[in-house]
C-alpha cells in the first residue's frame, strides 16, 4: 500500500454536513430591560456559553471593556453609541 504524506484515511471517511449559521443577536426590543438596573435595554450581548445579557446605555458603557472580552456577538440600538465598538 502506497501511503502519501498527509494522506489521512479518517478524513476520507468523513462526510460533509452543512450546519446552519449561528443566530445573530437582535437589538433589544422596546420592552426589554437592563439586567443590572431595569432601565430600557440598549445593548444585547451574546455569550460563548449561549446566554444573552441586555444592558442600558449606562451599564453597557460602564462594562464595555469587560464585555468585549466575553461577547461573541453584540447588537446595539442604532441610536446608541457603545464604547465597546471602539475596541
SULDATA-V709370 format. One line per field, one symbol per residue. burial: # if it has 24 or more other ideal C-beta (glycine too) atoms within 12 Angstrom, else .. Layout:
# SULDATA-V709370
burial: ???
This chain:
# SULDATA-V709370
burial: ..........................##.....##....######......######.###.##..#...#.#####..#.###...
